[in-house]
Amino acid sequence: MWAQALPQWRHIGNAAIDRSLAGLATGPVNRVWYSADGSRLWIRTASGHVFGTTDFETWRPASDATPEPAARSAAALRLPENGARARARVQSSSVVYAFGRFAYRSEDGGASWENLSAFRSSSILGNNLRDLAVSPRNDEEVVATGANGVFRSLDGGKSWSGLNQGLPNLPVSRLLSLPAGDRGVRVALSDGDVVEWEPGQKLAWHPADNTEVTNETLLRQALGSLRGAVLTAINRTGAFIYTGTNDGRLSVSSDGGSTWQPYFSINGSGAVERFWVDPNDPRVALAVLGSRPRDASPAAPAVHVVRTINGGGFWDDITTNLPDAAAHGITADRTSGSIYVATDRGAFYTQADLGSLPTAAASWTALAGLPPAATADVKLDQDANQLWAAIDGFGVYSTLAPHRLRDPRAASAADFMVHAAAPGSLVSVVGAKVEAARAGDLAIPVLAADDSESQVQIPFEARGNTLSLALDGANGRRMLAPLPLEPAAPVIFVDRDGSPMLLDADSGVMLDAMKPARSRSHIQILATGLGRVKPDWPTGLAAPLENPPQVAGVVHAWLDRTPVEVTRAVLAPGYIGFYLIEIEIPKIVNYGPAELYLDVDGQASNRVRVYIEP
């Protein structure tokens, strides 16, 4: 059974955010305190987790027995701003610190104050600090916390550095979009902000446009006001609008909001938190609900996942054996009937018929391997090959969607997405260990295989409009759905986070946000699917190191929609199924991130992001 296989989760990004402060930021931290001897620092996050550090770099979860002292205000002659609070190493000290919108220091017991964090009317620590602690060993060592995490000074506040890079405190609440084209994964935070892990990024998340979240919030508030309800969830797919309330009621409009069905109540349930709606048939939908209200009867069954197949006319409960914990996010694959849900007790999977009359779902299975924290959201990519999970505090993780082990699919080896294939293309068989493969009378070389994925190369001799793959493995022979076949179907290789495989032609160094390309330099692009080559080359054989075969088609490259010179287009020397395209960056070019893609005989590749500097 696939359920015994441990998903191989991959951490995407980290838990730090670049907000242009004194250091990298993270989520809210409400309390900070030192141990009595000053050798250890403790913090409590807004979500209630306590972490400690002894080296001021590595944070470890605290035990339940870790004492949290009561906050003690220091005496001060006056405070520097309304609502500010004061702290000192000892009550008798003349050196006093204060915090509010800014951080302050006084050397005369509070008679006068120096602002330690103001810069152009803003705070380099972020506005509205929540706590501050002075080291028991040194008046010059001070730590401040607030909505942007933890910051430390060793010189009495003259300079600050962040202690957030290793702190698992990213307050992620929702997966908005997955890597696609030249964009990275985007998530919404609990405060409504949106951040993106940009392709090629190595340091931190960056603030991104939050128009989508803002517009959804405004629509939810407007519809709630019109309908006299507090809406906690909304989904608009085509003409269908699904809404859910804070007391577990659901209502649907099938005509863009002109008319509404009566509310369907889920008795004794919590707030409706999220919907999944079938994009091809919006009558089919799933909803998840949060924690049950405190006054709910303990004897009443907990309801956290419900399903409709008739546009909200009726909802049936498919919670079955799911733990009684708040559910926050849901995603599904209609074709296989696979459903994934995010809860306070982790992520779970089940299968159910999403298109027939209500039937009981199979038992839910916990997905192992994720950090021990609440799962805030789950999302499948557009081809349902990869499953993504957002974990409170820890950030974003991805893995092969477990249902693919029952329902393998062919996808491009370059970006894990379903594309047309071309002669010479590398194709991944997602979810199967392939021992041998054929397409009609053509043998398909198997280049690599493990229990979850295999890689094959489409023969250069392949012809026709489609290609049907017959696969032999431990479970016998399987036929995959026919792949469209084109003379060229270029795809640039990208990592799972959207980082493209681009190299500096002179040094061979991989290019990314930390190592950008330079104007007038040559960069090499690794891709697949560029079609036949000249002279002909055998399928399944690594390209020669000297004089590799050239791409037969006409190759163009575009940088921010402007053509750039292609200086070479060949099979990548020493590799099977890889193509190497070399381009020259123009002397006059826009610096910063740029969109790059290829075109082979009129067939365009995926878009990727390249960083350029003077």
N, C-alpha and C positions, 0 to 999 in steps of 0.2 A: 504494500500500500504506500502511496506517495506520502501519506501523513507521517510516516516514520522518518522520512528524509528531513534533515535539518536545513531550513532555507539558509542560503549563503548571503546574508545581508551585507550591503556595502554602505558605509557612512558617506553621505554626500555633503561636503562642506564641513563646517564646525559649528560652534555655538556663539561665535563672536560677530559683532556688527560694526561696520565702519560708519560712525555718525559724525566724523570730523571733530572729535573731542580730544581730551588729553591722552587718550589711548583707545584701543578697541573697546567697544561697549558690549553689553549683553542685556538680559532682562532685568526686571525690578528686583532689588534687594532691600528688605525692610530693616534688618538689624545687623549690627557688627559689634564684636567684642573680642578682647584679648584674653588669653589665659592669665592667671595671676602673675606668672613670671615673665610674660610677654613673649614667650617662645612660640606660641601658637595663636593663629587668628581664626575666628569662627564667624560665619555669616548665616543668616536665614533668609531664603528667597521669598518672594511674594507668594509663591505656591506652597510654602511651608517646609521646604527641604533645607536641612542644615548641612553645611559643608565646612571642613576645616583644612588649614594648610600650615605647614611648618617651614616650607622653603619659599613661600609666597609666589609659587609658580604652579604647583600641583595641588589640586583640590580633591579631597576624599570625603565621601558621605560620612556623616557623624552617626554614632550609635544613638539609640533611643535614650540612653542614660546621660548624654552630654548635657550638662546644666546650662541654661540660658539665664544669665543674671538680669535682674531688673535694670532698666535704663535709669541712670542717675544724672540729673541735671546739675551742672556746676553753678556756683554763685557768680553773678556778674553785676557790676554797677548799673549797666544798661545793656540792652540787646540791639544789634545793628539793624534789625528789620522786624516788622510785626510778625509774630508767630515763630520767630527763631528760637532755637534751643541751644544751650551751652554745654560744653564738656571740658573737663580738665583732667590731667594725670592724677592729681590729688586735689582735694578740696581747697587746700591752703595755697595752691600755686597761683602766681600772678599771671602765668601764661594760660589763657583761656581761648578755646575755639568755639565757634558758633556755626550753625548751619540752618539754612532755610532755602530761599531761592539760590543763594550763593553760599560759599564757605568763607569763614572769616577767622582772623586771629587777633588777639589782644595781648599785649605784654604788660598791661597795667590794670589787670583785673576787670576789664570791661569798660574802662573810662573812654577809651578810643579803640577803633577797630580798623584793621586792614582787610580789604576784600582780596581773597586768595584765588578766586576762580572767574572773575569778570573779564570778558574780552569782547569789546564792541557790543556792550549791553546784553550779551549772552554769557552763559556759564560754560567753561571748558569741561565741567564735570556733568553737564546736563542740568536743567533747571529742577528745582524742588527736591533737594536732598532729603533723605529719610532718616539717616542716622550717621553718627561720627564717633570714632573711638581714638583715644590717645594711648600710645604704648606705655605700659607701666614702667618701662626702662628708660624712656627718652621722650622729653617734651617735643622733640623735633619730628618724631615719627607719628604720623596720623593717617587714618583710613576713613574715607567717606563713602557712603552708599546712597543709592537713589534709584530712579527709574531706569538708569543706564548701567547699573551694576556697581562694581567696586573699584575705587581709585585710591592710590597710596602716595604719600609724600614722605621723604626722608629728610627734608630740609625745612620743615615748618610751614609747608604750603607754597614755597617759592616755585616748585616744580612738582608735577604729578605724573604718574604712570598708571595704566590700567592693569588690574589683576584678573581680567575676564577671559583671556584667551583659552584657558584650560577649564573654565567653569561651565558645567553643563546646565545652563540657565537660559536657553533660547526659548522665549514664550510663544512657540509656534501654535497656532490654533487651526490652521487650514492650509491645505495644498491648493493653490490657485491654478498653477499650470506647470507642466513638466518640460524638460529641455526639448526645444524644437527650433530648427533653423539656427539663427545666431543668438537665441535667447536661452537662458539657463532656467533652473527651477525657481519658481516664485511662490512665496508663502505669505500668508497673512499672520500677523502677530496678535496677541491678545488685546493690545491697545488700539487695534485698527490699522496700524502701519503695515506696509508691504515691503518685503526685502527680497532680493534676488541673489542667488549664487551664480555669478556670471561665468560662462564657459572660459576655462583657463585660469580662473581665480584660485589663489592659494591661501589668502589671508583671512578674508571675512566676507560676510554678506553685505550688500550695499542697498541703501534705500531705493525703492522703485515706485513707479506710478501706482497710486492706490485708487484710481478712478473707479475701477470695477467694484471694489469693496464699498466705496462711498455711494455709488449709484444704487447698489443692491440695498444698502442700509436705508437710503432715502425712499426707495420703492417699498420696502417692508414697512417703514413707518407710515408712509402715505396710505397704503392699503389697510394697515391696521387701524388707522384713524377713521377711514371711511367705513370699515366694518365693525368698529367698536371692539376691537380685540388687540391683545398684545402679541404681535407676530414675532416668533423667534426663528423661523426658517422660511425660506422662499426659494422656488426654482421656476424659471421660465424657459420652456422648451417649445419652440414653435408657438402655436396659439394657446398652449396649455400653461396655466400658472398654478403651481402647487404651493399652498401655504400651511404653516403649522403654528400653533399657539403655545403660550407658556404653560397651559394646563392640559396639553395633550390632545387638542382637537385639530382635525385636518379638514381642509376644504379645497376644492379644485374648480377652476374655471377653464372651459375648453374653447372659449371665444375671446381670449385676450383680456378678460376681466369685465366684460359686459354683463355676464350673468355668472352666478356662483351656485354650486351645490350647497345644501345645508351642511353644517359642520358634522363630521363623523368623530365621535368621542371615543378615545381609548381610555377606559375607566382605570383610575388609580395610577396613571402613568405620569411621568415627568414631562418637561418641555420637549417639543419637537425640535431636534437640533439640525438635521440635515436630510436632504433628499438625494436619491439617484433616480434619474428618469431616462428611459430608453430613448436615445436620440432618433431612432428610426420608427418608433411606435410609442409616442408619449402617453398612451393609455396605460402603459406598464411602468410602474414606479415602485420604489422602496423608500421607507422613511425610518429614521432611528430616533429614539427618545432617551432623554437623560434620566437622572435619578428620580425615583418615586418620591412624592411628597411625604413629609414626616407623618402626616395624619392618615396615610394610606393603610388599609387593613393588611396586617402581616399575612393573613390567610389568602389574600388575593394574589393571583399569579403575576409575577413581574413581566411587563411587556416592554421590550426595547427595540424590536425590529418588526415592522409590518410591511405588507405587500398589497398592491392592487394591480389588477389586470384589466380593469374597465374604467380607467380614468378617475378613480376615487369614489365610484359608486359604492364600493365595499372594500374594506381593508381587513386582511386576515393576519393573524399573529404567527410569525415564524421564529419566535425567540427560542423555542424548544429548550435545549440545555445550556444556552448562553448564560454566563454568570450574571447575577443581579447587580449590575454595575452600569453607570451611565454610559450610553453609546453616543459617540460624537460624530462619526463619519462613516460613509458607506460607499461602496463601488461594486460594480457587477459586470459580467460578460454575458450578454443575452444568449449568445450562440451555445456556450457550454453550460449555462445555468449556474455559473460560479458567482458567489457572493462573498465579499470581504467586508468586515465591520471593524471599526476602531472603538475601543472602550477604555474605561479607567483601569481595566484588568488586562489590557493588551489587545492584540489584533487576533481575529478569528476568521475562519473560512467555513463555508458550507456550500452545498449544491441544492438547487430547487428549480422546479419547472417555472419559468418566468412568463410563460405564455398560455398556460392552460388554466382550467378551473382550479381554485385553491386546493392544494395538497400539502401535506406536512413536509417541511424541509428536513433534510438529513441532519444528523447531529453536527454541532459546531465543533471545530478542531482549533485549538490554540496554535498560533504560529510562533515557534520557538526562535530564540536567537536575538531578540530585540532587547534593548536596555530595560531594566525593571522600573518602568514609569508608565504613566497613562499614555495611551495612543490617541492623538488628537484627530487624526484623519488618515484615510487610505485612498489611493487612486491608482487605477490601471492606465497604462499608456493607450494610445488610440488603437493599437493592434492587440491589446490585452496580452502582451508578452512580458512586460515588467510590472511588478507591483511596487508601489511606493507607499511609505508610511511616515507620518510626522509624529515624532515622539516628544512629549512635553519636556523641555529642558535640553534634550540631547540633539534635536534637529531632525534631519531627514535621512531616511534609509531606503535602499531599493534592493530588489532581488528578482530572480526569475519568478514569474507568477506561478505558484504551485500547481494550479490546474493544468498548466502546459505539460506536466508529466503524464497526464492522461490524454491530452489533446495536442500533440506536437504540431508545429507550424514552421514553414520555411520563411526566413526573413533575411534581409541583407546582413552579411557579416560586418558591414561597415558601420551601421547605426541601429541594428536590431529592429528595424522597421520593415514592413512588407512593401517591396518595390517590384517593378518588372526586373527580370534578370537579363543578362546579355552574355554572349559567348565569352568565356574566361572569367565570369563573375565568381566571387566568393559568396557562398550562401551558408547561413547557419540554420540547422534544423533544431529549433528551440524545443526542448523537452524530451529529447530522445537520444539514446546512444546507438549510433548507426554503425553497423559492421560492413555493409556493402550497399551500393546504390546503383540504380540504372535509370535511364530515360529512354524508353523504347529499346533500340539495339545499341545504344551508347552506354558504355561503362562510365560511372561518375566516380572520380577518385575521392575517397574519404581521407581528409588531411589530418583531422584530429577528432577525438570523440571521448566524452565522459558521460556520466549518468544523466546529466541535465542538458547537454548541448553537444552537437556535432557540427563539423565544418566540412563542406564539400565544395568542389569547383565545377562550375558548368563547363562542359567541353567546348573548346573553340570551334568544334565541328557542328555544334547545335544549330538547327535551322527550324523555321516555322514561326507560328504566332504564339504558341503555348508550349510548355514543357511539363510533363507529368513525371514526378519522381516516385520511383518504387524503392522503398527502403527495407533492408533486412536487418533485424536486430534480435535481441534475446527473446522478444515476444512474437517473433515471426515476421511476416511481411506486412507492410503498411503502405498504402497509396496516399500521397498528399494531394491536396487540391492543386490543380494545374497552375503553374506560374506563367504570367504573361512573359513573352520573350521578345526583346527588341534588339536591333543591331548594336545599340549603345544604351546603357542605363546607368550613367555615372553616379556614384555615391562617395562622398568624402568620408574617410574614417573619422569617427568621433568617439570619445569616451562616453561612459554612461551619464556623465554630468554635462555632456554637450561640448566638451573640449576637443577641438579638431587636432588631427595629427599633422602638424606643420613643422618643418625643420628649417633652420638657417642653412643655406646651401654651402656656406664656407666652413662653418664650425660643426655642423651636424647636431647642434643643440636644439631641443624641442622648444618651440615658441609658445608663449602663453602671456597672461597679464603681467607676470613678473619679468619675463624676457621677451619684450616686444620686437617686432621686425623694424628695420630702419629703412628710410627712403634710399633708393638706389641699390638696395641689397637684393639678393636673389633668395627666394624661399621655395621650398619643395613641399608639395602637397601629396599625401598618400591617399589613394582612392581605389575603388574597384568598379567593375562594370563598364569600362571604356571600350569593350568589344575587341574585335580581331586586331592582330598586329602583323607587321611585315618586317622581315620575313616571318612565315608561319612558325609557331612555337608549340611544342607538345603540351597538352593539358596535364597538370599534376607535376610538372617539372619546374624547379626553381629557375628564374631567369638568370642568364649569365652575368658575371660581374663586369665583363668587358663587352662593349657594343650590344647592349640589350635591344631586343626588337622594339620598333617604334609603333605607336598607335596608328592604325590605318585611317581612322576617321579624322576629321578636322576639329581640333581642340581650341576652344576659346576660354578665357578667364575674365571674370568681371569683379572689380573691386569698387564697392559702393556704386554699382550699376554703370561703372566706367570701364571700358575694355583696357586690359593690361597685356603686355607682351608675354607670350608663352615661348620660352626659350628651349624647352625640351618636354616631350611626352612619350614615355617609354614604359615597358615593364620594369618594376622596381628590381634592381639587381639583387640576386640572392633570395628573392621571395617568390611565393606561388600565389598568383591571383591578385597581387598588389600592382598598382600602376603608380609611377612617379611623374608628376607634372611640375615643372620648374617655371616660375614666373619672376619677372623683375618688378619691384615696387617703384613707381615713378618718383622722380625728384620732387615734383610738386604734388602733394597729396594731403588730404585731411588727416591730422594726427588724432590718435585715440582709437577706440574700437571701430572697426569697419566690417561691412558684410562682404564675404567672398563666396563665389560659386563658380562652377565650371559649366561648359556647354560643349557637347560632343555631337556634331552633326544635327544640331537643333534640339537635342535632349539635354535639359538642364539638371544639374545635381542639386543636392540639398544645400541650403545656405549655412555658412559657418561664420564665426567671429574671429577676426585677426586683429591684434593690437599693433599699432604703428607709432613710432616716435621719430623725431628728426635725426 
